Amino acid sequence: MSSIELDRVSKRFGAVNVIADLSLEIRSGEFVAFLGPSGCGKSTLLRMIAGLERVDGGQIRIGGTRVDTLPPGARGVAMVFQHYALYPHMTIYENMAFGLRNVAVPRGEIDRLIHEAARILEIEPLLERKPGQLSGGQKQRAAIGRALVKNPRAYLFDEPLSNLDAALRLRTRVELARLHQQVRATTIFVTHDQVEAMTLAARIVVLNARQVEQIGTPMEIYARPASEFVARFVGSPAMNLLPVTVGEAGGFARAVLGSGFRLETRVPAAGLPAGPLRLGLRAEAVRLDADGTLAGRIEVVERLGDRTHLHVRLPDGATLVAEDRGSSTAAPGEEARFRVEAESAHLFDREGRAYHAA
């Protein structure tokens, strides 16, 4: 296992800066996700670590050794691609053995490594089949197995679950989590799916428009998003964002909606900028409650089994998503009242910067 250090790394395509002066340290054995929408630079960043893209500025070190000047094969990493990249004319055994034979690993050691990886990934019965005879999930496990046998210093996954259906993505996600618990290898996982990042990674690097928006644990990013982009991108449903005017009450911000509803937040008033602000509330912070002080009209009811999401229109025309129990009897068209957890409120300024409860 080895740490990965990026020191002011930059990448340009022509006049376009794709990555600019990015510094990041991934600890030995850590599972880190690069999360962001298409075009944010996350796959380019991964490919620079792998050596598949040239670094235009800065340095990359793996295990303390500078590697940005080395070819991909000399960096000691193994990459798993979105599209499997298996040789169709070879069996799964031969696909897994190919890289090992190229570096003259003894035949007996190759056999041992392949069968150990196949046992971990539960693909031993598939070793003599060719890729065309496998399902998408089996191909992906075979691709992971090909990386596993190399015993690399780090694993790099580039959206490996994107081509799988929903049920198979869930199963494969669990398999990846189990695999990391067994091998404890340094792992970088690129995804645009916030559920994958939240459930797999110890830390998440959220990227947007080729910039790092936030780095933190899944719950740090969920509970205290650094920007409006992170608040919208992480969490399902996205955080409610409502325009408010702000005053002060006892040193904390008092947020007033267009309907006149007042919320005494726990966000310190000191340091808040002048001008328009937006109030941020997760759905679970707005609960259906007959004694609540926020009024609204239910427009859509989403029944999710363990909980129910209520899409609500407020008297001033703003909309939000609230939450109720799974057995909710709420119906579209009803006027309802809601209890708001003031201590869970966030504020965002016009640039999207976040201000949280003290």
N, C-alpha and C positions, 0 to 999 in steps of 0.2 A: 504494500500500500504506500502511496505517495501523495503529498500535497501538490496542489496546482496553484501557481501564483501568476497573475496577470499584472504587469507593472506598466501602467500608462499605455495600454495597447491601442493602436489605431489601425483603421482599414479604410481605404478609399477606392471607389470605382470611378475613375475619371475625376470629375470635379465634385463628386458626391461623397461626403464623409458618411460611411456606414457605421463605423465605431470610432469614437473620439476619446482618447486619453482615459480609457477604462482601466481601473485597478480593482482587483478582486483576489481574495485568497480562499481557496477551498481546502479544508483540512483533510489530512490523511484519513481515509475510511468514511468520509462524509458523503451523503447523498444530497446533491444540490440540483434544483430544477431551474432552467431558464424559461421563464413564462412570458408570453406576450403575443400580440396579434401578428398576422402575416406581415412581413416586411419590416419588422422592428429590429432585425439584426441578430436574432438569437442563433439561427443556424450558421450564419457567417462566423459568429464568435466561436461556435463549436468546431467548425472546420478549420479555423486558425489554430486552435489547440491541437487538432489532429494533424495539422500540416498540409491540409488540402487547399488552404488559401494562404497566400503570402501575407505576412505582417508588415504593414507600412511604417509602423512606429512602435516603440516600446519593446518589452521583453516578455517571454513566457518561460516559466521554470516549472519543471515537474520533478518532485523529489529533490529540490534544491539545485538541479542542473538546468542550465539554459538550453531550451530545445527549439526556439523559433528559427534557428539557423540549420536545424537538422531535417533530413527527409522524414516522411511519415513513418517509415518502417523502423526508424532508429529512436522513436520517441517513447516506445514502450506502452502505447495505448491501443485499445481495441474499440472499433466503432461498429454500432449496429444501426443500419439505415432503415428509412421508412419503407423502402420497397424490397427488403430482404436481401437482394444482391446475391442469391444463391446460383451456382452454376447448374443449369437445367439438365445437362447431360451426365452429371455426377450423382452418385447416391449421397444421402445425408452424411454418411460416414466419410466419404471422399471429400465432401465440401468441408467438413470439420477438420480433416487431416491435411488439406491442401497447404495452408500456411505453415503448419508445423514441418511438413516435408521440405518446404522451400528453405527452411533454416536448419535442415539436417538434424532434426530431433530423431533419436533412435526409434525404430519401429515399435518396439515393446512399450516405450514411454508414450508414443502416440496413441496406441491402443488403450493404455491405462487412462490417459487423460480424457479420451473421447468417451469411454464407458462411464467414467466418473461424472462427467458433465451431463451425459444422457440420463444417468440415474437421478441427478439433482433436478433436471428439467422434465423427467418422466417421458422421455422420447426413445427409450431403448428399443421398443418394437419397430421404430421407424427408421433405424439406421441404414437398412438396406433398400429403402425406397428412394425414389427420385422426387425432386420438388413438385413436379406436376401431379404426383399422387397424394399430395398432402393438402390439408385445409389451410386457410390463412393463418390460423392460430398455431398450427403445427409448424408452418414455415417460419413464423416469427420465433418460435422456441428454438428451431434449428439454427437460425441466424444468431440468436443469443448464445447458443451452445458453441458455435464457431468462434465467437469472441471469448467465451469462458475458458476454452482449452488453452488459449495463449497465455493465461495467467499474467495479464498485463498489470501495469502500475495503476491504470485507470480505465474505466469503461465510459464510453461516450455514446449516448443514445439520441438519435435524431428523429423525433416524432415516431417512435417504433409502433405505436398502437393506432395510428391514424387510419389504416386500411382495414381495421377490424370492425365488426358490427358491435352494437352496444353491449350485449351480453358477453361476447368474447373479450371485449376490452376490459370489462370488469374482472373476468377470470385471470386474464394475462397480467393485469395490474397487481392482483394479489400474488401471482407467481413471482413477479419482479420484486415485490416487497419481501417475500420469503427468501428469494435468492440473495438479496442484499444482506439480510440477517445472517445468512450462512457464510457468505464469502467476505463480508465487511470490506469490500473494495471501494476505493474512491470512485464516485459515479456522478456524471453530469447527464441530466435528462432534459432534452429540449421538447417543449410542448406548447400548444396554444390553448390547451384544455386545463382550466383552473382546478377541476376536480382531480385530475392526474397529479398536478403539482402539489395540491394540498394533502393528498392522501399518501404520496410516496416520499416527498422530500423532507429532509431535516431543516433545510433553508431554501428559500425561493428568491431568485433574482428576477424582479419584474422589469421588463424592458418595454419601452414605447418610443416610437419615432427615433430609434437608434440611440436612445439614452436610457440609463438605469433610473427607474422611478423609485425603487425601494428594494432593500435587501433585508430579509428577516425570516423568522420562523413562520410557518403557516398561520398560526394564531396571532402573531404580531401583525402580520399583514392584513389579516381579516379584521381584527379588533381595532387596530390603529393605523389605517391606511395613510400613507404619507402624502397622497395627492388625490384629487377627484378622479383621475384616471384609474388609480388602483381601487378606489372605492367602487367604481362602476364595473371594473373588469373582474375583480375577485369577489366571489359570493354569488349565490343563486337563490333568490333573485338578486339583482344588483341593488346596492344601497339606494334608498330613497333620497333624492336631493330636491329640496324645496326652497324657493326664494324667501328670504326673511329680512326684516329690519331688526337691528340689534341694539339693545340698551344694556344697562348695568343694574344688577341687583345683588348687593352683598359681595361685591368683588367678582361676581360671575356674570356671564353673558345671558341676557334675557332675549330669546328669539321670538319674534312676533310674525305669524303668518299673515297673508293677505286677508284671511277670514277674521282676523282679530285674535285667534288662539295664541296664548302665551305659553312658552315653555321655559322654565327656569333651569337652564343647563348647568353643568359643572365645568364648563370651559371658562378658564380665567378671562375676564374682560380686558385686563391689561395686555397690551401688545396686539390686540385685534386691529386690523387695518380699517380705515374709513372706506365707505363705499358699499356696494351690494355684496351680500354674503349668501351662502346657501347652507341650509340645515341638512345634515346627513343623519339618516336613521335606518338601521337594518330592519327588515320586516319583523323579526322577533322582538324588536323594541316597541312595536305598535301592536297591541293585543286587543281583540274584541272584548269589551267590558261594558255592561249596562250602566255602570257608575262612572265610566270614563268621561273626560272633559273635552275630548276631540270628537266632533261630529262629522259624519260623512255619509255618502250614499254608496252602497255596494253595487258595483257594475259587473264584475266577473268573479266567479268562485272556482278556484283550482283545488281539487281534492287529491292529495298526494299520499293518502294512507295514514301516516303517522302525524301529519299536520295538514292544515288547510290554508292556502293563500287567498286573501281577499283583495281584489283590486278596487280601490275606493276613490271616489271623486269628492273633493272637499268643497265647501261652499264658495270658495274663491276660484274654483275651476282647476286647481292643482290636483294631481293624482299621486297616489302612493300605494304600496303593497303592504298590507297588514297580515298578521298571522293569527290563527285560531287552532283549537285542538283538532285532531283528526276526525272526530265524530261531530264536527260543527254542523249546526242546522241552519247556518246563514244561507241566504238566497239572494240572487241578483235582484236589484230594485229596492231592497230594504234600506231604510234609514237606520243607521247604527251609531254607537258611540264606542270610543277606543281609549284605552289607557296607554300613555306614552311614558317610557322609562327615560326620564330626563338625564340620568347619569350615563346613558348610552349614546347621547347626542354628540355629534361632531359639527364643526363649522368649516366651510371652505371659502377662500377668497376668490376674486375674479381671475387670478392666475392658476387657481386650482390647488393652492397650498392648503394643507389641513391644520386644524387647531383642535386639540383633543381635551377631554376632561383631565383635570389635574390628578 
